[in-house]
């Protein structure tokens, strides 16, 4: 899963008319929704190519390469940790 980060902020709106406050809140609420590229990326992660799709072979070759690399590095780190004297 992909994380795009989490940001918080606080804003107190005083001394403005209710119409202006509503506009502030409307603009601020836009940031509560993920952006278009974030939605597309989440969709791609959750629904990888299927058999017969043009990118199927490339996707799974790259995915398997990444997973094998991660497994190899995890084994190396595991060995390193096991050989450290307590």
C-alpha positions as CSV (number, residue, x, y, z in Angstrom):
1,X,0.0,0.0,0.0
2,X,1.1,3.5,-0.7
3,X,1.2,6.2,1.9
4,X,1.3,9.8,0.7
5,X,1.8,11.2,4.2
6,X,-0.3,12.8,6.7
7,X,-0.4,16.5,7.5
8,X,-2.4,18.4,10.1
9,X,-3.0,22.1,10.7
10,X,-5.2,24.3,12.7
11,X,-6.9,27.5,11.7
12,X,-9.2,29.7,13.7
13,X,-11.4,32.0,11.6
14,X,-12.6,35.0,13.5
15,X,-13.7,38.5,12.6
16,X,-15.1,37.4,9.2
17,X,-18.7,37.2,8.0
18,X,-20.4,33.8,7.9
19,X,-20.1,33.9,4.0
20,X,-16.4,34.4,4.2
21,X,-16.0,31.7,6.8
22,X,-17.9,29.3,4.6
23,X,-15.5,30.0,1.8
24,X,-12.5,29.3,4.0
25,X,-14.0,26.0,5.1
26,X,-14.9,25.0,1.6
27,X,-11.3,25.6,0.4
28,X,-9.9,23.8,3.5
29,X,-12.2,20.8,3.0
30,X,-10.9,20.2,-0.6
31,X,-7.6,19.1,1.1
32,X,-9.5,16.3,3.0
33,X,-9.9,14.3,-0.2
34,X,-7.1,12.6,-2.0
35,X,-5.9,14.2,-5.2
36,X,-6.5,12.7,-8.6
37,X,-3.0,11.1,-8.9
38,X,-3.3,9.6,-5.4
39,X,-6.7,8.1,-6.4
40,X,-5.2,6.7,-9.6
41,X,-2.2,5.2,-7.8
42,X,-4.4,3.6,-5.1
43,X,-6.6,2.1,-7.9
44,X,-3.6,0.7,-9.7
45,X,-2.2,-0.8,-6.5
46,X,-5.6,-2.4,-5.6
47,X,-6.3,-3.8,-9.1
48,X,-3.1,-5.0,-10.9
49,X,-3.1,-6.1,-14.5
50,X,-5.0,-9.4,-15.3
51,X,-4.0,-12.2,-17.6
52,X,-4.4,-11.0,-21.1
53,X,-3.7,-7.3,-20.3
54,X,-0.9,-5.8,-22.3
55,X,1.1,-4.9,-19.2
56,X,0.5,-8.2,-17.4
57,X,3.9,-9.8,-18.2
58,X,5.9,-6.6,-17.5
59,X,4.1,-5.9,-14.2
60,X,4.6,-9.4,-12.8
61,X,8.2,-9.6,-13.9
62,X,8.9,-6.3,-12.2
63,X,6.9,-7.2,-9.1
64,X,8.6,-10.5,-8.7
65,X,12.0,-8.9,-9.2
66,X,11.2,-6.4,-6.4
67,X,9.9,-9.1,-4.1
68,X,13.0,-11.3,-4.7
69,X,15.3,-8.4,-4.0
70,X,13.5,-7.6,-0.8
71,X,13.7,-11.2,0.3
72,X,17.4,-11.4,-0.5
73,X,18.1,-8.2,1.5
74,X,16.0,-9.4,4.4
75,X,18.0,-12.6,4.6
76,X,21.3,-10.7,4.6
77,X,20.0,-8.4,7.4
78,X,18.7,-11.4,9.3
79,X,22.2,-13.0,9.0
80,X,23.8,-9.8,10.1
81,X,21.6,-9.5,13.2
82,X,22.1,-13.2,14.1
83,X,25.9,-12.8,14.1
84,X,25.9,-9.7,16.3
85,X,27.2,-10.5,19.8
86,X,24.8,-9.6,22.5
